[in-house]
Amino acid sequence: MEKRAGRQYRCSAWRRRNLPILFLFFFFFFLVFSGAASAAGNGKTHARRINPGRNSSRSNSGFGVQLVRRGDPQRVTIDNGIVAVTFSSPDGDVIGIKYKGIDNVLETLNDDDNRGYWDVVWSKPGDQRGPFDKLRATDFRVVMQDDEQIEVSFTKKWEPSDATVPLNIDKRYILRRGSSGIYMYAVLERLEGWPDVDMDQIRVVFKLQQKLFHFMAISDDRQRVMPLAKDRITGRPLAYPEAVLLTHPSNPEFRGEVDDKYQYSCEDKDNKVHGWISEEPAVGFWMITPSDEFRVGGPIKQDLTSHVGPIVLNMFTSTHYTGKDLNTAYRNGEPWKKVLGPVFVYLNSGDTSTLWRDAKEQMHTEVKSWPYEFVNSEDYPAAHQRGSVVGQYINERLMYAGSAYVGLAIPGDVGSWQRDAKGYQFWTQADRKGRFFIDNIRVGTYNLYAWVPGIMGDYKYSVNITIQPGSKMDLGMLVYDPPRNGPTLWEIGIPDRTAAEFHVPEAYPTLMNKFFRQYGLWSRYTDTYPRQDLVYDVGVSNFFEDWFFAHVVRSAGNNTFRATTWRINFDLPTVDKSKGDYTFQLALASAAEAEKQVRFNDLNAPEPLFSTGLIGKDNAIARHGIHGLYWLYSISVPNNQLVDGRNSIYLTQTRTHGAFYGVMYDYIRLEGPRGT
């Protein structure tokens, strides 16, 4: 009994002495087990949702972010154990990115300033085209640094004696613990009174290792192994320098194909992630754009993505598919300041078949994390410093305007958002009942604009909208009364701002691209209509098959061209002369150095009933786009222009100085007099 009591006492004493150790042991075991179970249950997608930029399967959270200088004062490196990014200092170019055993994924055969850089295409007023300015900085500083994150800044203050673009420059780069990539943004500023200037293009460029990156992905259905840069050098240039026929490619499968960077363009609303894949080692390099607020021209503006090089771009401003109708001119000492980005350069590894899917998952994570909480700039507002707008959009018949595009942009005329390159824009697409919600809007004064696929015209809310920090504005029900003066007599096309529904011919067999947009389709018009121009009979013809996608000039040989006139025939049993004029609604999806003249029933009339005048510089026809900028004309047609019975409308493209001059139609409608 005494022995048993002694044993119990000794055991109890041992427990008292070691109880804290036992508690810590079991608590640590519980944390490890519950963490593993959580990871197994939620997967790496959950980890990404919490931590933008981080890939849980590859993260090295035990490695704090470090800033390293290795003896060269003109180089600085930030390293988180996953990626190490080296910059020229104080220029601020990205000259090296180390990842997964690759010392530099950027092209080491290039000079330091030709690997990863920002640039601006600018000119003085009246100059045709100015130089590329690579926005080289003059000062370097560390904005913030701890184990979790480093943000560095490369700046330059413009001086009147400078021959560079008149901008103050602040290029920022952020590397975070556990992040498989680097964030970047720029704050660009013009002060009041600075010289007049045009800034037609602002972008970020990365040039990857040619020997590694051969597979390019733009979307689920636009991806493949690509030609090499040297294949373009040995090829034959076509109608413009960017388009090259591959005549002696390294891979014989590409022989006879056309390569042109504009074949890989994309509408901004769909341009969220693109990039390249290396097969050995299996590594992906991706450009992720989590928001469109800093882009220009609205959600359906098209622009470049990635292309042969291998090159990865982020186009913040450009006149592609708009021409100089996009307002990139700064006049009369106009001040301007804008934050471009942040965007995320993401690197991943693993099985090559999964890298694109993983990049898309990362893109969704970045989009959900916008606006980022970790950016250290007073010019970049956090979520609580922004506002929101909600409402419901319906048409004049009180029907839901489902799928409407609704957005905020700087104040201007109806539809001016598609020509704006200076302000921020915030867009969403309404649900099937026309309800919309726009959040994370920067403080400022805006107009609300909208348009509906399937309905002609543009909408603008009549009152300016002022966003304050934390504001939540409910606009209620917005009613759009689209252009209409009378009942529809007939129509051609679908009012969706594109020419996609019309006849798009097959490319020439000798100028094919098997996976992307096709080159040279404009020249198929002369083949399709070799003897006479297009004739469309309302009620008999089918615009899906009988209306060519682009109204272009006719080739006359020796690089000369002739004007073309399309004829629309229609029957009007009786002209109503008691109720006023008829209306011819003419909506264009694109215009390039075009003049559209409209005549009724007399092709040889010395003066047209209507002329657009010289319009458009979007060059969408040459650049394989199915639309550029939108143009809408409501043309009053006096009833004496019409006759009882058979009538004809003549549409003439008069400008003939180039193969690409012309328009793409969106939608055409003839309306009877009001009240009939």
Secondary structure, 3 states (H helix, E strand, C coil): CHHHHHHHHHHHHHHHHHHHHHHHHHHHHHHHHHHHHHHHHHHHHHHHHHCCCECCCCCCCCCCCEEECCCCCCEEEEECCCEEEEEECCCCCEEEEEECCECCCECCCCCHHHCEEEEEEEECCCCCCCCEECCCCCEEEEEEECCCEEEEEEEECCCCCCCCCCCEEEEEEEEECCECEEEEEEEEEECCCCCCEEEEEEEEEEEECCCCEEEEEEECCEEEECCCHHHHHCCEECCCCCCEECCCCCCHHHCCEEECHHHHCEEHHHCCEEEEEECCCCEEEEEECCCCCCCCCCCCCEECCEECCCEEEEEEECCCCCHHHCECEECCCCCEEEEEEEEEEEEEECCHHHHHHHHHHHHHHHHHCCCCCCCCCCCCCCHHHCEEEEEEEEECCCCECCCCEEEEECCCCCCHHHHECCCCCEEEECCCCCEEEEEEECCEEEEEEEECCCCCCCEECCCCEEECCCCEEEEEEEEECCCCCCCEEEEEECCCCCCCCCECCCCCHHHECCCCCCCCHHHHHHHHCCCCCCEEECCCCCHHHHCECCEECEEEECCEEECEEEEEEEEECCCCCCCCCEEEEEEEEEEEEECEEEEECCCCCCCCCEECCCEEECCCCCCCCCCCCCEEEEEEECHHHCCCEEEEEEEEECCCCCCCCEEEEEEEEEECCCCC
